[in-house]
Amino acid sequence: MSRRPNFGGMGGMNMQQMMKQAKKLQAQMAQEQENITAQEFTGKSADDLVVATFTGDRKLKDIKIDKEAIDPDDPDMLQDLVIDAVNKGLSQIDEATQASLGKYTKGLM
């Protein structure tokens, strides 16, 4: 006599139902990622001297540098302002992604 394995923990869900549920979940995740990609995210340095705008897929779309940030005697200050604005913009994308997609990945890591 051959015995079928007992998959009691699956609540009676058959493989076809599981695949259907997985495809639905995948479609929802793709839609949420598209929503993030369609958004713009803006990172600003201190006093808004540098403003970096990104698309949701992490591409730099625009950067504005206030003339007050340009000091020929202190190029390091401008570099720091650019780095600050860029990192803040990228952090906003990460936060939005986690808020949107985190519910799907919770408990997987």
C-alpha positions as CSV (number, residue, x, y, z in Angstrom):
1,M,0.0,0.0,0.0
2,S,1.3,3.4,-0.9
3,R,0.7,6.2,1.5
4,R,0.3,9.8,0.6
5,P,2.3,12.2,2.6
6,N,0.3,14.1,5.2
7,F,0.3,17.8,4.6
8,G,-2.1,18.6,7.4
9,G,-0.4,22.0,8.1
10,M,-1.7,23.3,4.8
11,G,-5.3,23.5,6.0
12,G,-6.6,21.3,3.1
13,M,-5.2,23.7,0.5
14,N,-4.3,21.8,-2.7
15,M,-1.3,22.6,-4.9
16,Q,-3.5,24.3,-7.5
17,Q,-5.0,26.6,-4.8
18,M,-1.5,27.4,-3.5
19,M,-0.3,28.3,-7.0
20,K,-3.3,30.5,-7.6
21,Q,-2.7,32.3,-4.3
22,A,1.0,32.7,-5.1
23,K,0.2,34.3,-8.5
24,K,-2.3,36.6,-6.8
25,L,0.3,37.6,-4.3
26,Q,2.9,38.1,-7.0
27,A,0.6,40.4,-9.0
28,Q,-0.2,42.5,-5.9
29,M,3.5,42.9,-5.1
30,A,4.2,43.9,-8.8
31,Q,1.4,46.5,-8.6
32,E,2.8,48.0,-5.4
33,Q,6.3,48.1,-6.9
34,E,4.9,49.9,-10.0
35,N,3.2,52.4,-7.6
36,I,6.5,53.1,-5.9
37,T,8.4,53.4,-9.3
38,A,5.8,56.0,-10.5
39,Q,6.4,58.2,-7.5
40,E,9.1,60.9,-7.0
41,F,11.2,61.2,-3.8
42,T,13.1,64.3,-2.8
43,G,16.1,64.5,-0.5
44,K,17.1,67.9,0.9
45,S,20.3,68.9,2.6
46,A,20.5,71.4,5.4
47,D,18.7,74.6,4.6
48,D,17.6,73.1,1.3
49,L,20.9,74.1,-0.3
50,V,20.9,70.9,-2.4
51,V,17.7,69.2,-3.4
52,A,17.9,65.7,-5.2
53,T,14.8,64.2,-6.8
54,F,14.6,60.5,-7.6
55,T,12.2,58.2,-9.3
56,G,11.0,55.3,-7.3
57,D,13.3,53.0,-9.2
58,R,16.3,54.9,-7.6
59,K,17.2,57.0,-10.7
60,L,18.4,60.6,-10.1
61,K,15.9,62.7,-12.0
62,D,17.0,66.2,-10.9
63,I,19.4,68.0,-8.7
64,K,19.2,71.6,-7.7
65,I,22.1,73.4,-6.1
66,D,21.6,76.8,-4.5
67,K,24.2,79.3,-5.4
68,E,24.9,79.8,-1.6
69,A,26.2,76.2,-1.5
70,I,28.9,77.0,-4.0
71,D,31.9,78.3,-2.2
72,P,35.1,78.0,-4.3
73,D,37.2,78.1,-1.1
74,D,35.2,75.2,0.5
75,P,34.4,72.5,-2.2
76,D,34.1,69.9,0.6
77,M,30.9,71.6,1.9
78,L,29.2,71.3,-1.4
79,Q,30.2,67.6,-1.6
80,D,28.8,67.0,1.8
81,L,25.5,68.8,0.9
82,V,25.1,66.7,-2.2
83,I,25.9,63.4,-0.4
84,D,23.4,64.4,2.3
85,A,20.6,65.2,-0.1
86,V,21.2,62.1,-2.2
87,N,21.2,59.8,0.8
88,K,18.0,61.3,2.2
89,G,16.3,60.8,-1.1
90,L,17.4,57.2,-1.3
91,S,16.3,56.6,2.3
92,Q,12.8,57.8,1.4
93,I,12.6,55.3,-1.4
94,D,13.7,52.5,1.0
95,E,11.2,53.6,3.6
96,A,8.3,53.7,1.0
97,T,9.4,50.3,-0.3
98,Q,9.5,48.7,3.2
99,A,6.1,50.3,4.1
100,S,4.5,49.0,0.9
101,L,6.2,45.6,0.3
102,G,7.3,44.8,3.9
103,K,3.9,43.2,4.7
104,Y,4.7,40.6,2.0
105,T,8.2,39.8,3.3
106,K,7.5,39.9,7.0
107,G,8.9,36.8,8.6
108,L,10.8,35.6,5.6
109,M,14.2,36.7,6.8
